[in-house]
Amino acid sequence: MSETKQQITPLGKLFAILTKQYLSILGAKLNDLPIDRYFYAFWLIADNDGDITSKRLSELLQTDKVLVVRILKYLSDKNFIERIKHPNDKRSFLLHVTAIGKKYVPVIEHALIETDQQFIDAIDSENKALVLSGITNLVNKVGPIEGDRIVLDYKRLNK
């Protein structure tokens, strides 16, 4: 008698698929912008305009300095942000949104809210609050990861 092997679908695979779907939908909403990635990082900088350092951005994004340097270079090259010497710490810079970047902050914020709502609306209405609190609890309970961390760096492949 042959045993039937149980199909295993790791949660990580499902979360990765959801992440790709989320970023694709968000990117499609922002397709006309001069930037094609790092929308949330840019929004975080804008939300803390002039009061955030690259170190703090790294903490908020839960990523490493190498990726943050890449993000800042990309946003600087697109003239969305500028680095201003920190008045109290000459080794660090404060991140500031440029006049060009400021035009796009409300557009990005609206797209983030809309994309979130699209995903929230896909959850069964009876269980919506339970699912959302469950996801939040899962993130909080797993907490920081010891050892090697995985960095998510993305860009649109077919633009």
N, C-alpha and C positions, 0 to 999 in steps of 0.2 A: 504494500500500500504506500503510495507516494504522499509525502506531506506537502501541504500547500504553504508556500513561503508567504509570510505576511508582508504586505506592501508598507514600506516606511517612507513617509514624507516628513523630513525634518522641518521643524518650525522655522529654522533659519532660511530654508528655501522659500517658504511662504512669505516670510518677512522681506526677503530679497526681491521677490516678485512684486510685492506691494510697494516697495521702495522704488523699483523701476517704473511701475505704473504711475505712482505719485509724481515722480520727477518728469515723466513724459507728459502727463497732463498739465503740470505746472509750466513746463517748457513750451508747450503748445499755446498756452494762454499768453505767454510772454515772447512769442516768436518774433515780434516786430522790434524788440529792444536791441540796442547795440551790444548787449552781453547775452551769452547763451548758457551761462551757468553761474553758480555761487549766488543765487538770488537771496537765499535765507541769510547767508553770511553778510551780504550787502545790506539787507534789511536790519540785521543786528547792529552793524556799524552805524547806520542811519538813526536807529532808535537810541543809540548812545553817542550821538554825534559829538566829537570833540572830547569825549570823556572815556574813550575806550582805547586800550593798548592792544598790540598783537597778542601779548600773553593772555590778556583777559578774553579776547576773541577765541583763542585756542581753548581756553577753559569752557566757554559757553558752547562751542561747537564740539567739545570733547574729542579733539583731534590733536595731532602733533604740530610742532612749530614748522616743519618742512612744508606741510600742506598749507598752513596759514600764510607762509611766505609766498607760496604759489598763488593763493587766492588774492593776496594784497598786490602782487605784481600784476596779475590779470586785471583787477579792478583799477589799479593805477594807470596801466597802459591804455585802458578804455576811458580814462579821465573821469571815472565815477568817484574816486576817493583820492585824498592826498594825505601824506604823512607829515605831521608837524612835530618838531622837537618838543618833547615834554618839558615844561618850564621848571619842574622840580627834579627831574631825573634825566640827565643828559644822555644816558644810555638807551632811553626808550622814546618812542614816538606815540603821539596821539593820532587817532584816525579820524579824519574829517571828510564829510561828503562834499563834493564840489557842486558848483551851480548846475553843471550838466547832470550829475547824479541825482540831485534833488528833484528834478523833473520826474524821475522814474520811481521814486519812493512810493507815492500813493498807488501807482499802477501795480507795483510788485506786491504791496501790502494787500490790495484788493484781490490779486490772483492767488496769494497764499490763503486768504480767507475763503475764497470761492472753491479752491481745490480741497481744502479741509472739509468744507461743507459737502462737496460731492462725495467724499469718502464717508463722512458721517451719515449722509442720506442713504448710502448703500447698506448700512447696518439695519437689521430688523428693528422697527420702531419700538417694539415691546422690550427689547433687550439693549437699546442704545446706551443708556446710562450705565448699565452693568458692564457692557463690553468696553466702553471708554474708560471706566474706572479700573477694570481688570487690566487693560493695557498699561495704564499709568502705574498701577501697583506692580506689574511685572517689571517695568523699567526700573522702578525704585528698589524693588527687592533684589534684583540681579546686581544692581549697583555697579560701581567701577570694577573694571576687569584687571586682575593681576597679570603681569607678564606681557607678552606681545599683544599689541592692540592692532586692530584692522582699521585702515584708513579708507574711507569712501571718497574717492576723487572721481568726478564724473564730467563728461562733456557730451554734447549732442554729436552723434555719429554721422547723421545724414542731414546736413544743413544746406 
